[in-house]
Amino acid sequence: MRIYENFDLTNYNSYRITAFCSTAFFPETDEDVINLFKEHDKSELVLLGNGYNVILSQPCYEQKFIIFNGNFDCIRAVEDGVIEAECGSRMLDISLFALEQGLSGVEIFFDIPSSLGGAVVMNAGASGEEIKDVLMKVRYLDLQDLAVKEIQTEAAEFGYRNSFFQKNTDKIVLKAWLKLTPSSKTAIKEKMETIRAQRWAKQPKDLPNAGSVFKRPPGYYVGAMIDELGLKGFRVGGAMISEKHGGFVVNIDNATGRDILELIGEVQTKVYRQFGVLLEVEQRVI
């Protein structure tokens, strides 16, 4: 396990917010994770995956961070159509591995920035497809008794951008098994490239961001509401509503976590006044 003091988190969050934590742990095994929670109170520790769906709200953290990024990322085929992957694995890498194996089912995640752990916790997805659709089971650490347990997909209470793990933050995803379908590598690659082209055409991929900020409220589209309010390009400090897609906040000038949160609050207020809809933030605030 690698350990660093006074660790710079700038390159470990996709908004590229400058922030530091007192200590950063990069575990390599289940035992590393278990030992960290044996040695520290859970209130002292913050979990951070690939940093794609988070807002770092503070410039400095006294807490210690357990980081799954560039580690805990083994991916392997275990039987026909089944891939086993550790929680730090990037969904990009899982989709590329599936392509090599001629397995279909995770193409939609080719260009969704997320670790597997984060994707499971929030039931990530797009275009009507979600991680739960291909998930068989999840191995996790239960902080109640520091025991490693497994849960089948049917019992994991998946909903729209929600899961058993989001409701129970004392359960730490360690590994997951995905059941995929054999298919033509050509067809799989074509779907992946089409998805990438569509996203790059609509989303601000050229600026630091953490994906879609808000959950979609029933009967409404967030981007359309923000467009109607003329909020594209609206900014607070170094944070701005993307001029390309109103559902995204981008870092255009050394934005702080406070800039981003103030901007989100302004948008929520304006949308509520106009439409009577309270937008729920999809991203995790640390």
C-alpha positions as CSV (number, residue, x, y, z in Angstrom):
1,M,0.0,0.0,0.0
2,R,1.3,3.4,-0.9
3,I,1.0,6.3,1.6
4,Y,1.5,10.0,1.0
5,E,1.4,12.9,3.5
6,N,0.0,16.4,2.6
7,F,-1.3,14.9,-0.7
8,D,-2.4,17.1,-3.6
9,L,-5.8,16.0,-4.9
10,T,-5.9,18.3,-7.9
11,N,-5.3,15.6,-10.4
12,Y,-7.5,13.2,-8.5
13,N,-10.8,15.0,-9.2
14,S,-12.2,15.7,-12.7
15,Y,-13.1,19.3,-11.9
16,R,-9.4,19.8,-11.2
17,I,-10.2,21.7,-8.0
18,T,-7.0,22.4,-6.0
19,A,-7.3,20.7,-2.6
20,F,-5.0,18.8,-0.2
21,C,-5.6,16.0,2.3
22,S,-3.5,15.2,5.4
23,T,-2.7,11.7,4.2
24,A,-3.6,9.6,1.2
25,F,-3.7,5.8,1.2
26,F,-3.7,3.8,-2.0
27,P,-4.7,0.2,-1.0
28,E,-3.9,-2.8,-3.1
29,T,-5.8,-5.6,-1.4
30,D,-9.0,-6.2,0.6
31,E,-6.8,-6.6,3.6
32,D,-5.3,-3.2,3.2
33,V,-8.8,-1.6,3.2
34,I,-9.9,-3.7,6.2
35,N,-6.7,-2.7,8.2
36,L,-7.3,1.0,7.5
37,F,-10.7,0.8,9.0
38,K,-9.3,-1.2,11.9
39,E,-6.7,1.4,12.6
40,H,-8.8,4.5,12.1
41,D,-12.2,5.6,13.0
42,K,-14.4,5.8,9.9
43,S,-15.1,9.5,10.6
44,E,-11.3,10.1,9.9
45,L,-11.4,8.5,6.5
46,V,-12.8,9.7,3.2
47,L,-13.2,7.3,0.2
48,L,-12.4,8.7,-3.2
49,G,-12.6,6.7,-6.5
50,N,-11.5,8.1,-9.8
51,G,-12.8,11.5,-8.8
52,Y,-15.3,11.8,-11.7
53,N,-18.5,12.5,-9.8
54,V,-17.4,14.5,-6.8
55,I,-17.0,18.2,-5.7
56,L,-14.2,18.9,-3.3
57,S,-15.7,21.6,-1.2
58,Q,-12.7,22.4,1.0
59,P,-9.1,23.5,0.1
60,C,-7.6,21.4,2.9
61,Y,-8.9,18.3,4.6
62,E,-7.8,17.1,8.0
63,Q,-9.2,13.7,7.2
64,K,-7.2,11.0,5.5
65,F,-8.3,9.8,2.0
66,I,-8.5,6.2,0.8
67,I,-8.0,6.5,-2.9
68,F,-8.9,4.0,-5.6
69,N,-7.3,5.5,-8.7
70,G,-4.5,3.7,-10.6
71,N,-4.7,0.9,-8.0
72,F,-7.3,-1.8,-7.0
73,D,-8.0,-2.1,-10.7
74,C,-7.6,-5.7,-11.7
75,I,-9.9,-6.8,-14.5
76,R,-10.2,-10.5,-15.7
77,A,-12.5,-12.9,-17.4
78,V,-13.6,-15.6,-15.1
79,E,-16.0,-17.7,-17.1
80,D,-18.0,-17.5,-20.3
81,G,-19.4,-14.0,-20.6
82,V,-18.4,-13.0,-17.0
83,I,-15.9,-10.3,-16.1
84,E,-14.6,-9.8,-12.6
85,A,-13.3,-6.3,-11.8
86,E,-12.0,-4.4,-8.7
87,C,-13.7,-1.2,-7.6
88,G,-10.9,1.1,-8.8
89,S,-11.1,-0.1,-12.4
90,R,-12.2,2.6,-14.9
91,M,-15.3,1.9,-16.8
92,L,-13.3,2.9,-19.9
93,D,-10.9,0.1,-19.2
94,I,-13.7,-2.4,-18.5
95,S,-15.3,-1.6,-21.8
96,L,-12.1,-2.0,-23.7
97,F,-11.4,-5.3,-22.0
98,A,-14.9,-6.5,-22.9
99,L,-14.2,-5.4,-26.5
100,E,-11.1,-7.6,-26.6
101,Q,-13.1,-10.5,-25.3
102,G,-15.9,-10.0,-27.8
103,L,-18.4,-9.2,-25.1
104,S,-21.3,-6.7,-25.4
105,G,-23.1,-4.9,-22.6
106,V,-20.8,-2.1,-21.4
107,E,-20.4,-0.1,-24.6
108,I,-22.5,2.7,-23.1
109,F,-19.8,3.2,-20.4
110,F,-17.0,3.6,-22.9
111,D,-17.1,7.4,-22.6
112,I,-18.7,7.7,-19.2
113,P,-16.0,8.8,-16.8
114,S,-16.3,6.6,-13.7
115,S,-14.7,3.9,-11.7
116,L,-16.6,0.7,-11.3
117,G,-17.1,1.3,-7.6
118,G,-18.6,4.7,-8.3
119,A,-20.8,3.3,-11.2
120,V,-22.2,0.7,-8.9
121,V,-22.9,3.1,-6.0
122,M,-24.8,5.5,-8.2
123,N,-26.2,2.9,-10.7
124,A,-24.5,4.9,-13.5
125,G,-26.0,4.8,-17.0
126,A,-27.2,6.6,-20.1
127,S,-29.6,6.2,-22.9
128,G,-31.8,3.8,-21.0
129,E,-29.0,1.5,-20.0
130,E,-27.6,1.2,-16.4
131,I,-24.9,-0.8,-14.7
132,K,-27.5,-2.9,-12.9
133,D,-28.5,-4.4,-16.3
134,V,-25.2,-6.3,-16.5
135,L,-24.3,-6.6,-12.8
136,M,-24.4,-10.1,-11.2
137,K,-23.1,-9.5,-7.7
138,V,-21.0,-7.1,-5.7
139,R,-18.4,-7.9,-3.0
140,Y,-18.2,-5.2,-0.3
141,L,-16.7,-4.4,3.1
142,D,-19.3,-3.9,5.8
143,L,-18.0,-1.4,8.3
144,Q,-20.5,-2.6,10.9
145,D,-18.4,-5.7,11.6
146,L,-15.4,-5.3,9.1
147,A,-16.5,-8.4,7.3
148,V,-16.3,-8.9,3.6
149,K,-19.7,-9.8,2.1
150,E,-21.4,-10.3,-1.2
151,I,-24.8,-9.2,-2.5
152,Q,-26.7,-10.3,-5.6
153,T,-28.0,-7.6,-7.9
154,E,-31.6,-8.4,-7.2
155,A,-31.1,-7.5,-3.5
156,A,-29.1,-4.3,-4.1
157,E,-32.1,-2.0,-4.4
158,F,-31.0,-0.3,-7.6
159,G,-33.0,2.7,-8.8
160,Y,-32.4,5.8,-10.9
161,R,-28.9,6.9,-9.8
162,N,-29.4,5.1,-6.6
163,S,-28.5,1.8,-4.9
164,F,-28.2,-0.1,-1.6
165,F,-24.7,1.3,-1.4
166,Q,-25.7,4.9,-1.7
167,K,-28.3,4.4,1.0
168,N,-25.8,2.5,3.2
169,T,-22.6,4.5,3.2
170,D,-21.0,2.0,5.6
171,K,-20.8,-0.6,2.9
172,I,-17.7,-0.2,0.7
173,V,-17.7,-1.7,-2.8
174,L,-14.6,-3.8,-3.4
175,K,-15.3,-5.9,-6.5
176,A,-18.1,-6.7,-8.9
177,W,-19.0,-9.4,-11.5
178,L,-20.5,-8.4,-14.8
179,K,-22.5,-10.8,-17.0
180,L,-22.0,-9.8,-20.7
181,T,-23.2,-11.2,-24.0
182,P,-20.9,-12.5,-26.8
183,S,-21.1,-10.4,-29.9
184,S,-19.1,-9.2,-32.9
185,K,-16.1,-7.1,-32.1
186,T,-16.9,-4.9,-35.1
187,A,-20.4,-4.2,-33.8
188,I,-19.2,-3.6,-30.3
189,K,-16.6,-1.1,-31.5
190,E,-19.0,0.7,-33.8
191,K,-21.4,1.2,-30.9
192,M,-18.6,2.6,-28.7
193,E,-17.4,5.0,-31.4
194,T,-21.0,6.2,-32.1
195,I,-21.5,6.8,-28.3
196,R,-18.3,8.7,-28.1
197,A,-19.1,10.9,-31.1
198,Q,-22.6,11.7,-29.8
199,R,-21.2,12.7,-26.4
200,W,-18.4,14.9,-27.7
201,A,-20.9,16.7,-29.9
202,K,-23.1,17.6,-27.0
203,Q,-20.9,17.7,-23.9
204,P,-18.1,20.0,-22.8
205,K,-15.4,17.3,-23.0
206,D,-12.7,20.0,-23.5
207,L,-13.1,21.6,-20.1
208,P,-12.7,20.1,-16.6
209,N,-16.1,18.9,-15.3
210,A,-17.7,16.1,-13.4
211,G,-20.4,15.1,-15.7
212,S,-24.1,15.9,-15.4
213,V,-24.7,17.9,-12.2
214,F,-28.3,17.3,-11.6
215,K,-30.6,14.3,-11.6
216,R,-33.4,14.5,-14.2
217,P,-36.6,15.4,-12.4
218,P,-39.8,13.5,-13.6
219,G,-41.4,15.3,-16.6
220,Y,-38.5,17.7,-17.2
221,Y,-35.1,18.0,-18.8
222,V,-32.5,19.9,-16.8
223,G,-30.7,21.3,-19.9
224,A,-33.9,22.6,-21.4
225,M,-34.9,24.4,-18.2
226,I,-31.5,26.0,-17.9
227,D,-31.6,27.0,-21.6
228,E,-35.0,28.7,-21.1
229,L,-33.6,30.7,-18.2
230,G,-30.7,31.8,-20.3
231,L,-28.2,30.5,-17.8
232,K,-25.6,29.0,-20.2
233,G,-22.4,30.9,-19.6
234,F,-23.5,32.1,-16.1
235,R,-20.6,32.0,-13.8
236,V,-19.5,32.3,-10.2
237,G,-15.8,32.8,-9.7
238,G,-14.0,30.3,-11.9
239,A,-17.0,28.0,-12.3
240,M,-19.4,28.4,-15.2
241,I,-22.6,26.7,-16.6
242,S,-21.3,25.1,-19.9
243,E,-22.2,27.0,-23.0
244,K,-22.4,23.7,-24.8
245,H,-24.7,21.8,-22.4
246,G,-26.6,23.5,-19.6
247,G,-26.6,20.4,-17.4
248,F,-22.8,20.7,-16.9
249,V,-20.7,23.0,-14.7
250,V,-17.1,23.6,-16.0
251,N,-14.0,24.9,-14.4
252,I,-12.8,27.7,-16.7
253,D,-10.5,29.6,-14.3
254,N,-9.2,27.8,-11.2
255,A,-12.6,27.3,-9.8
256,T,-12.9,26.3,-6.1
257,G,-15.3,23.9,-4.6
258,R,-17.1,26.9,-3.1
259,D,-17.5,28.5,-6.6
260,I,-19.1,25.4,-7.9
261,L,-21.5,25.0,-5.0
262,E,-22.5,28.6,-5.1
263,L,-23.2,28.3,-8.8
264,I,-25.2,25.2,-8.3
265,G,-27.2,26.9,-5.5
266,E,-28.0,29.9,-7.8
267,V,-29.2,27.5,-10.6
268,Q,-31.4,25.6,-8.1
269,T,-33.0,28.8,-6.9
270,K,-33.7,30.2,-10.3
271,V,-35.1,26.9,-11.6
272,Y,-37.4,26.5,-8.5
273,R,-38.7,30.1,-8.9
274,Q,-39.5,29.6,-12.6
275,F,-40.6,25.9,-12.7
276,G,-41.4,24.9,-9.1
277,V,-38.8,22.1,-9.4
278,L,-36.1,21.6,-6.9
279,L,-33.1,20.1,-8.8
280,E,-31.3,17.3,-6.9
281,V,-27.5,17.3,-7.2
282,E,-26.2,14.0,-8.7
283,Q,-22.6,14.7,-7.7
284,R,-21.1,13.8,-4.3
285,V,-20.0,16.7,-2.2
286,I,-17.0,16.0,0.0
